[in-house]
Structures are given as C-alpha cells and as structure tokens.
Amino acid sequence: MLNRIIGTALMSFLLAGCALQPSDSFSRRELNQSYRVEMGTVERVKNVPIQGTDSGVGTIGGGALGGIAGGAIGGGRGSSIASVVGVIGGLVIGNALESQVTQELGLELTVKLDNGQTALVIQAAEPSFQIGDRVRVLSGKDGKTRVTH
C-alpha cells in the first residue's frame, strides 16, 4: 500500500513538470534570441484541447507499480504470472494516465495582421485573449510563433 502511495505521488510530481508554460513566459533556451514582431488584431478565439505528453514516465511508472502490485499477489508461480499481468496492465494504464493528466486547454487564435495577412496560432490558454485585442505576433528563427499582449 505504501509503495502505491509513494509511486502515485512520484508520478504526479514528475508529470506536473510536463505542463505547458504560459505563452507570455519564455524558457531559458529562448533567451537572447531575435523574434520577428508583427502587430495585429484578434479576430477569433477558440478553446482547443492540447494532447497530453507521451514521455514514457507514465508507462514506466505504471509498469513498475503494476509489477510490484502483481508480485504481492499469491506465491510461487501464481505470483510470477500476476506480476507479468500487473506489469502489462500497469504499462497500458500508466501511459493512458500520463496522456490524460498532461492534457491541457489551449487557444486557437486567428489574428488579422496589420499587413493584411492572417495568422493562426495555437498556444497555451494563458494569458487570455478577447476578440478585438491588439496583439503582437512573435515569430522565432526556430519556427515557433506566439501571440502576446
């Protein structure tokens, strides 16, 4: 029982680090980079789900916990079979759990740029935007684009 609690707490802690960062914050690797800046007006804001991660943490953690739980059942050959079944079940459940826990709500933003073109950007839901907001569309050399106030 204690193993389950510790394993669940550890997996939750590790998965929390996979969350999307708000679109108005920058990672360390984005420091000292140049961005092309275009001004525009938000024409459409749509909530969209952002698929969860598949880093393998949930799969490995689930397999380990399933193996431990299965191994605790019975004795001898029955314990070995239960352990294998526990690992397989844990792998499947852990992968699905990681994907579900790390799913995020995002925004699909349609921006009418001042040059007449239209940009569509999908990003984290924070900060929020309203139709009519004047915004900056930042495009980096890495091909990543974000919308900021």
C-alpha positions in Angstrom: 0.0 0.0 0.0 2.8 2.4 0.9 4.5 1.6 -2.4 1.4 2.6 -4.3 1.1 5.9 -2.4 4.8 6.7 -3.0 4.6 5.7 -6.7 1.5 7.7 -7.3 2.9 10.8 -5.6 6.2 10.4 -7.6 4.4 10.0 -10.9 2.1 13.1 -10.2 5.2 15.2 -9.3 7.0 14.1 -12.5 4.0 14.7 -14.7 3.5 18.2 -13.3 6.8 19.2 -14.8 5.4 18.4 -18.3 2.7 21.2 -18.2 2.7 23.8 -20.9 4.2 27.2 -19.9 2.0 30.3 -20.3 2.5 31.9 -23.7 3.8 35.1 -22.1 6.7 33.4 -20.4 10.0 32.3 -22.0 12.2 29.3 -21.4 15.9 29.7 -20.8 16.8 28.4 -24.3 14.7 31.3 -25.7 16.8 33.9 -24.1 18.9 36.2 -26.3 17.0 35.1 -29.5 15.6 37.5 -32.0 12.0 37.5 -33.0 10.1 39.0 -35.9 7.3 41.1 -34.5 4.1 41.8 -36.3 1.1 43.7 -34.9 -2.5 42.7 -35.4 -6.0 42.4 -34.1 -7.5 39.2 -32.7 -10.4 38.1 -34.9 -11.3 34.7 -33.4 -10.5 32.9 -30.1 -11.3 29.2 -29.8 -10.6 26.8 -26.9 -8.9 23.7 -28.1 -7.5 20.6 -26.3 -3.7 20.2 -26.4 -2.8 16.5 -26.5 -1.1 15.2 -23.4 2.6 14.1 -23.4 3.9 10.6 -24.0 7.3 10.9 -22.4 7.3 7.3 -21.1 7.3 8.4 -17.5 3.7 7.2 -17.0 4.3 4.0 -18.9 7.4 3.1 -16.9 5.9 4.1 -13.6 2.7 2.2 -14.3 4.6 -0.9 -15.3 6.8 -0.8 -12.2 3.8 -0.2 -9.9 1.8 -2.9 -11.7 4.7 -5.4 -11.3 5.0 -4.7 -7.6 1.3 -4.9 -7.1 1.0 -8.2 -9.1 4.0 -9.7 -7.3 2.3 -9.2 -4.0 -0.5 -11.5 -5.0 -0.2 -15.2 -4.2 3.0 -17.1 -4.1 5.3 -19.1 -6.3 4.3 -19.5 -10.0 1.0 -17.6 -9.4 2.9 -14.6 -8.1 5.1 -14.6 -11.2 2.1 -14.7 -13.5 0.3 -12.0 -11.5 3.5 -9.9 -11.7 3.7 -10.2 -15.5 0.0 -9.3 -15.8 0.5 -6.4 -13.4 3.4 -5.1 -15.5 1.4 -5.2 -18.7 -1.7 -3.7 -17.2 0.4 -1.0 -15.5 2.2 -0.1 -18.8 -1.2 0.4 -20.5 -2.8 2.3 -17.6 0.3 4.4 -16.9 0.6 5.5 -20.5 -3.1 6.5 -20.6 -2.9 8.2 -17.3 0.1 10.3 -18.3 -1.7 11.4 -21.5 -4.8 12.3 -19.6 -3.1 14.1 -16.7 -0.9 16.2 -19.0 -3.7 17.2 -21.5 -4.1 21.0 -21.5 -6.6 23.5 -22.6 -5.1 25.8 -25.3 -6.3 28.6 -27.6 -6.5 28.7 -31.3 -6.1 32.4 -32.1 -6.8 34.0 -35.5 -5.0 37.3 -35.9 -5.6 39.8 -38.7 -2.1 41.3 -39.2 -1.6 45.0 -40.0 -0.1 44.0 -43.3 -3.4 42.4 -44.4 -2.4 38.7 -43.8 -4.0 36.4 -41.3 -2.1 34.3 -38.8 -3.5 31.3 -36.9 -1.5 30.4 -33.8 -2.3 27.6 -31.3 -0.8 28.1 -27.9 -1.3 27.7 -24.1 -4.6 29.2 -22.8 -2.7 31.7 -20.6 -2.9 34.7 -21.0 -6.5 35.0 -22.2 -7.4 37.0 -25.3 -10.6 38.7 -26.5 -11.8 39.4 -30.0 -10.6 42.9 -30.9 -7.5 42.8 -28.7 -4.4 44.5 -30.2 -1.6 41.9 -30.1 2.0 41.2 -31.1 2.7 38.0 -33.1 6.3 36.9 -32.3 8.0 34.5 -34.7 11.3 33.0 -33.8 14.0 31.6 -36.1 13.1 28.1 -34.7 9.7 28.4 -36.5 7.8 28.8 -33.2 5.2 31.6 -33.1 3.3 33.0 -30.2 0.8 35.8 -29.6 1.3 38.2 -26.7 -0.4 41.4 -25.5 
